[in-house]
């Protein structure tokens, strides 16, 4: 684990700091209302509530908001693992696949459990100085625990 991850987690779990981070770096996430429900080195949960600002014409959550929450649930691992890393590691989403299972209404939680795999991939990219990719899964569930969407997001990492 990157020793900077706890410092990054401290920023992300502070609601005021995270709101400022979103406002400056991810304004669409700020407007859509994405929130961190849980984060550690292994699992992240991003919460987003269906509402007027993020709805589609079919009275459910717009697919792009779901994609944003899913990407954030997979992306907090690499951000936390590359935060203040020396040498720096670049990261980029290079692919996304989505399956929409059910209308997304109410509070939706996007959960990713791939933190250890992300850490291993980043360490391998740093050790080999080669670009490495990984597919992370984010599963969106409603308050009843029903799956509403499944996203597979491909990340690329390269040590600079």
Beta strands, then each sheet from edge to edge (+ up, - down):
strand 1: 35-39
strand 2: 44-49
strand 3: 89-100
strand 4: 107-112
strand 5: 132-141
strand 6: 147-159
sheet 1: 1+ 2- 4+ 5- 6+ 3-
end
